[in-house]
């Protein structure tokens, strides 16, 4: 593969159209080409049977397809399927399909590795390699959509951006991919079915508000006490809880959206009643929902699960403050389904 060539999926539809018209081609050719790339998920020019061969040859001298290939997959007894993808330059990242009674949710990655270094996260241990491009993120989603239809008999209903990487550290590529996923000329997914999760890059949360995003935002909080959050999420040393709260209030004022907080229960670390009080105090600044997540231990880590008694008391406190709270059971425990675990193992 010639890496000097530009990935054709990184052009927007209008850019591609202008490019073809500039080459002297008719506008309808651009429509055909866009359909192959964005609707049919073509992975090469050869597949494009209604595009004349001379034009395909010309385009393949200018562009390439930076496809992501599924190199390994594993299925859990609970139905969760995890896939290890590889980019053209041999970088590996993960995507997961999580089926439930009436839908399939894809959990997708936006970076290869991550530089945020959260103490409980296997991806953090991998270090950071590079951002995924918008074309690679789109192709990952398209591939998961195809896999969902093959395995479960229906396409993706929801997407959560909670896989490897911090999406707000790859802002432009992630938003470009989301725009493409939501375009009626492509997968046509409603932005309301997409949730982006961030560890709390405060200025970028404000940027999302200024960009008037229509997808959902969730904050990986995991502690509402600065000294504790500093330990488990180093990003808190740069953007502490006061800055994060300010960004969240700005986001809510501009978008009117309800924030979801993710709270990973770590036994003996963030699961006391004082932690629960700090959490409800922090989250009361705007309408919200709290998602309690049970911890998925991985080989060699120091964290453990919260016991059921502490979990129950914690949840009771949140409910007593009239905040909507749900418990997310860990899925795919038998297949290392938490973020980064599979890539770590295959590494
Ligand atoms: S939890 Fe998310 S932000 Fe933190 S290290 Fe893992 S991938 Fe990065």
Boltz pocket constraint, residues with backbone or C-beta under 6 A from the ligand:
constraints:
  - pocket:
      binder: B
      contacts: [[A, 113], [A, 114], [A, 115], [A, 116], [A, 117], [A, 118], [A, 121], [A, 122], [A, 123], [A, 124], [A, 162], [A, 163], [A, 164], [A, 165], [A, 166], [A, 199], [A, 339]]
      max_distance: 6.0
